[in-house]
Amino acid sequence: MLRALKVLPKGGYAAAVDTVTLDHDSRFRRRIALTGAKGTEFLLDLPEAVALRDGDGLELEDGRVVIVRAADEDLMEITATDAHHLMRLAWHIGNRHLPAAIGADRILIRPDHVIAEMIEGLGGRVRAVRAPFDPEGGAYAHGGHGHDHEDGHGGHHHDGDGDG
């Protein structure tokens, strides 16, 4: 079976022959057999587990590239009255060590009724959405996205605990 041995950063490749769409948990991998949307079968075979991000490329042994896409998932969208209020809500979410995708006008987290009640109690708005979940990598995830790209392409290192 053809193997993918290297992760290329988003934009670090010229063209791709296929895409593979995975949810957040399925994107933290070292070794797994995958099939792209166009039928490309390959084995992801990395030296250690890597948090794959939406848009990363998986370089196959023959030089072709398969793009990683983040699948739509059930999430909570958190919005606020203004940017300062959203920053405060982000602090409360971060204080609970929850994976969060932070945007300019919203925060996406996994559904949690206790957190939803907390956010609403702090004046935030919560609604259920389906969207790709690509949370921040955390303070110990090099490059701010869950894996390090030494020399711009290879040599990945992940210091996290699997939460990506």
N, C-alpha and C positions, 0 to 999 in steps of 0.2 A: 504494500500500500504506500502511496506517495505520502511523504511527511512534510509538515510545516515545522521548521526548526528555528525560525526567527520572527519576532514581532517588530513591525515597522511603525513608527509614529504616524498619526494622521497627517496626510500630506507628504509623507516621506517616500512615496512611490509614484511611478508614472501612470500606470493603468492597472486595472484589476480584471480578472476573468470571471469572478463570481463573488457572491456575498454569503455570509453565514450570520443568521440573526439569533441572538441568545439573550436570555434575561440576565439581570444583574448577577445572580448567584452562579449561573452557568458560565459567566465570563471570567471567573477566577479559576484558572486551570493551569495544569502542567501537561497532562496527557489525556486526550480524548479523541475518539473517532468522530468525524464531522462530515456532513454532506451539505454543500452549498445549494442555494436556491436554483442554480442551473445544473445541478447534479455532480459537481466536482466532489469526489470522495477523497478524504485525506485524514491523516493522523496528526493531530497537534502533538508535538513531541519536544517539549522544552526542558531545559535542565532543572528548572524549579518553577513553582506556580507563579503566575503573573496575572495581575488584574487587567484584563483586556478592556479597552475603552472603545466607545462608539467611534468608528472611523479608522481605528488601527488596521494595519494590513498584516496578514499572515503570509510570509514568504515561503513558497513551496520549494522543494529541492530542485525543481526544474526552472526556478526563477520566476514563475508566475506568482501572482498575488491574489489572495482572497480577502475581501474587506469584512471586518467585524461590524455588525450593526446591533444596536441595543433594541431589544424587543419592547413593545408596549406592555406595561404592567399596570395593575391596579395600584394607585397611589393617592395620597392626600396632597392637595395643593393648598398652600398656606399663603395668604396675602394679608396686607396690613394697610393702615391708613396713610402711611408715608414711608420714606426710606429709613428714617430713624427708627420707627416702630418695627419695620421688618428686621433691622439689625438686632433690635432687642429680642425679637422672637427667635432669630437665628442663634443668639447667645443661649437662650433657654434650651433650644433643641440640642446644640452642641454640648451643653452642660450634661445632657443625658446620653452623650456618646452615640447618637443616632446617625446612621448614614443619611446624608441630605444633599440634594442637588440644589445649589443656591443660584438663583438668577437675579437680575436687576429688580424685578417686581414680584417675585414669588419664590417659594421654597417647596421642593417636592420631597416627601418622605413616604415610607411605607405606612399603610393604614394601622392606626393604633388609637383606640377610643379614649384611652387615658390621656395621651398626648393631645388629641383633638379637644378634649375638655379643657386641658391646661391652656392651649392656644386661645380658645374662645374666651376663657376666663381672663386672659391678658388682652382682650380686645381684638384679637386676630380673627380672620375668616378662614374657614376650612371647607373644602368641597372635594368630593371624590372625582378623580380623573383617571384616564388611561393614557399613559405616555411612556416614552423610553426613560429608564432610570439610570442615570450616569452620575452618581454622587461624587462629591469631593473625595480625594484620596486620603486626606488627613495630613497632619503635621509630619508624619514619618514616612509618607509616600513621596518619594523624590519626584520632582517635576510637577507636583500637584495633581498627578493623575494615576497614582497607583503603581507605576513602575518607572524605572530609570532607563534612559537610553544613552548608555555610554557610547561614545564616538558617533552619536546621532542615529544609530540603527540597532545594534545588538547589545548583548551583555546586560540582561535585565536583572534587577535586584528589587526584592519586595521586603520591606521591613514590617509590614502589617501582620495582623492575626487572621487574615482571610476575609475580613469585611470589605476589603478593596477600597 
